[in-house]
Amino acid sequence: MYSPPQSPPQSPPRTYTASLGDRDYDEERKDDSLRSDPSSVISTASTMATPAKLEAGDRVLGTYGDETRRAVVRDVDETGEKIVVEFSPTPRSASQVSSMFARDVSFVSRPAKPHALAHLLPPKLGDALGRTVELSEAFRDAEAIGIYIVDQARPSAAATERLANLRRWVGGRKFGVALYELSSQMPGDVDMTLKAKGGHRVLLGDDPNILVVDSPETVVQNWNLFEVCSVRQLPALVVVSPSAEVFTRDGVEALCSTAEFPWKGYQSPQTKRLEFKRKAIHACSLGVAGLLALLGAYRVLSFALSALGALVTTASA
């Protein structure tokens, strides 16, 4: 009985879920050390829309050797055509950096950028009704945001009232306030005038752009907020833009000044004096360093002249 010839078994063809164009790189890649490592091969195609131009930090799929691998974009040229990517490390090899063209990779995802105010405010705040407000949803229409740090033990009711009056004048939607209300260190050490008026929260009002920071002592301590905001004393008001541009760190003093809101570039007289002292000390330090350098150069020159004179005397003898 006739039996047809049996062809040798063949393994199924390897397919890639990411469709990459033909490689047209500046230099040919000859390192095969990363091939055939399943731990770093992507098996799920990207379903996200490809942006018009890649950015540093984007996650992409690219080809290294003969495998489609994860990679992170590290640099992009001005045209957006050439990129530098870092391929993910494997158990047998460290990560690899390679130059390639943007058209030869498939876009996967773009990490969410942190909020501009994430270094000043926690990710969640509270409103007048006790509801949680995400930082990404807070102060949407505000042109300026005040980081207001107060202490119940200090006489700050007058500053809070001036701040509330200013907000009524410029418009509550235009000027948002994030309240850090620190508790008193001593149970009996509380400003009675402030307590009688209901505290800072009541004085500021209950519109949506007045938000309260929960556990303010923990946030201030863990984030070193006093140093970040250059707080010298309480109460302190740091006014910033929604993009975190600092308008002034002397907002409490600005409330009593004739400067125009939002006080961009405003410095209190005390801050100006401190800045002048700092610059004077820096100039003196540079002057002393210059004198020491000249003294050292003079001593070296004197030593060189002495040695030259000794050589001349020896040669004459």
N, C-alpha and C positions, 0 to 999 in steps of 0.2 A: 504494500500500500504506500502510495506516494505521500510524503509529508513535506510541506514547504519548509524552506530553510528558515531557521530561527535567527532573528537579528538579536544582537547583544542588548541586554536591558540598558535603557538610558534613563538618566535622572531627569526629572522635569526641569525645564528651562528656568533659570533664575529671573525673577521679575522684580522690578522696583516700583514702589508705590509713588515715588516722586519722580516726575518726568523732568529730566535735566537736559539742557541743550548740549550740543557737541562742545567739548572742552577746547577752549582757545586761550590758554593761559600764557602769561609772560614767560614762564619757565616750565619745563616738563618735570612732572613728579615721578621720581624713581624709587621712593621709599615704600616698600611693600610690607613694612612691619605692622601695619594696622589692618591688613586684609583679613577677611574671613573671621572676624570677631563678632559673634552675634550679640554681644552685650551692648554694642553701640550702634547697631543697625536699626534704622527707623522702619517700622512696619505699618505705620498709620499715616495716610496721606493728609496733608494740611487742607483744611476746608476754609481757612480765613482768606479774606480778600487781600491781595498783594498791594501794598502801598505804592505810591508813585515813586518814592525814593526810600531806600533803606537807611536806617540810622544805627549808630553804635548801640549795642545792646540787643538788637533784634535776634530772635532765634530763627535759624534757617536750616535747610537740608542742603548739603553739598557732597560732592564726590571726592573721596580720598582713596587712592589706589583703585580698587574696583568695587568699593562699597559706598552706599549712600549713608552718610553719617550726620549726626547732630553737629551743629556749629553755632557759634555766637559771633556776630559781627563786632569787630573791635575798632574799625576805622573805615571811613568812607571819604572818597575824594570829592572835590567841589562839584564835579559833574554828576556824581552818583553812579558812574559806570564801573569804577574799580573799587574793590573793597578788600579789606584784610579780615580774615575770619580765623577763629581759633576752634579747631575740631576737638570734640570731647575726648578726654583721656580714656584709656582702656586698661584692663588689668595687666597687660603686657607692655604698655607704652604710655609715655606721658602725652599730654596734649600737644597738638601740632598747630603751628601758625602758618597760614598760607595766603598768598595774594591771588585773587581771581577776579573775574568779571561778575557784576551783579546779575547778569542775565543767566548765569550758570548755576544759580542757587534757587531754591524754592522757599518762599517766605512761610514761616510757621506761626510765629506770634511775636508780639511786641509787649514787653513788660510794662505794666502800668507805672507811670511816673508818680513819685510821692507828691503829696499836696505841698504847695509852696509854703504853707504855714505849719508844716508838720514838726518843725523844730521849735515852734513856739506854743502850739496847742495840741492837746491829745486828740486821738481820732474820733472821740465821742464827747459831746457836751450836753448840757441840759437846758431846757427852756423854762419859762415861768410856770408852765403847767406840769413840770416834772417829766416831760417827755424827752427821750433821747434824740439828739440831732447829730447826724454824721457830719464830720468836718467838711466833707465834700459838698454837703448841702447847705452849709452855714454861710451867712454873710454874702449871699449871691448878688445882691444889688448894691452892696456897700462900696463906696469909693475909698474909705479909710477904715481901719480896724484898730481899736485901742485895746492893748493888753494891759488890763488894770489890775494891779497887785496891791491889795490892802490888808491891813491887820485890824482885827476888832479891838485890840488893846491900845491903838493909837488914835489920837483925835483927828480923824480924817473925814468927818461928816461934811465939813465945809467944802472939801475938794470934790467929794462925790456929788454934792448939790450943784456945784459949778459945772461938773461934767454932765449932769442931767439937763441943766439949763442949756448948755451948748448943744446937746443933741436935739432938744426941742427947737432950737434956733436953726440949725443946719438941716434938720430932718433925720428922724431915726433910721430910715432906710439907707441914708447916705453914710452914716457913721455907726458902725457896729462896735460892740464892746464885749470882750471876753473877760469875765470876772474871776480872778483868783482871790477868794476871800479866805485868808488864813485865820485860824482860830487862835485865841489868846493862849499863851504859855501857862499863865496862872489863872485859876478859875475866877478869882475876883477882880482880875486886872482887865476890865472891859470899859470902853468909853461909854459912859452912861447916856451922854447926849445922843450918840449914835444908836444905842439900844432903844432909847425912847422913840426914835424916829423910825424904827423898824429894821435897821441895818442897811447895808449898802444895796442889797438886792431890791428892797422896797423903794429906796431913794432913786434908783436908776429907772424904775418903771418895769413894765411887763410886756414891752413890744417884742416881736420875734427876733430882733437884732441884738437883744441883751441875752447872752448865753453864759451859763455858769460852768466852771470847771469842777468836776467832782474830785474829791481827795486832793485838793490843791497842794497840801504840804508834800505829799508823795511826789507829785509831778514836779514841783519846784526843786525838790532835793535831788531826784533822780536825773533830771535834765539840766541841773546846774543853771536854772533859769535866771538867777540873780546875776551871774556872770555874763550870760548870753545877752541879757537886756541892759547890762551895765547899771544895775540897781544900786544906788548908794543909800537910800532911805525909803521908808514907806510913808504914805502911799506913793506908788510909782505908776506912771502911765507911759507906755511905749506905743507910739502910733506908727502903723505900717500900712502899706498898700496891700491889696489882695494878692499881689505877686511877691510879697515879703520885702519890698523895698522899705527901708527904715526912713520914715519922715522925721521923727524926733524921738529921743529917749527922755526928753524933759517935758512930757506932756502936762504934768501937774503944774509946773512953773508956767507953761504956755497958756494954761487956763486963766492966769492972772495977767497975761501980757496983752499987748495990742497987736501981736502977730496974727496974720490971716490963716485961718484953718485951711488945710490940714497941717500947718506949721512945718512945711518941708524945709529941712536944714536948720530948724530953730535950735539954738543952744542957750541955756540959761547962763546968767553971769557967773555962777559957780562953776559950771562946766567949762566956760571960756577960761577962767582962771586956772583950773586944773590942766586944761590943754596947753596953756601957755607955760606952766611949770614943767609939764612933760617935755615939751619941745626944748625948753631951756636946759633941762637936765641932759637931754639927748645931745644937744649942741656942746655942752660942757664935757660930756664923755668923749665925744669925737675930738674936741680940742686937746684933752689930756692924752688921748691915744696918739694924736699927731705929735705932741711934744715928746712923748716917750719914744716914738719912732725916730724923730730927729736926733734925740740924745743917743739912741743906739747907733744911728748912722754916723754921728760925730765920733763916737768911741771907736767904731770900726775904722773910720778914716784916719784917726790919730794913730791907731795901731799900725795901719798899713804904711803911713808916712814914717813912723819910727823904724819899722822893719826895712823900708827902702833906704833910710839914712844909714842904718847899720851896714847894709850891703855896700853902699857907696864908700863908706869909711874903710871897710875891709878891703875893697878893691883898690883903693888909693894906697893903702899900706902895702 
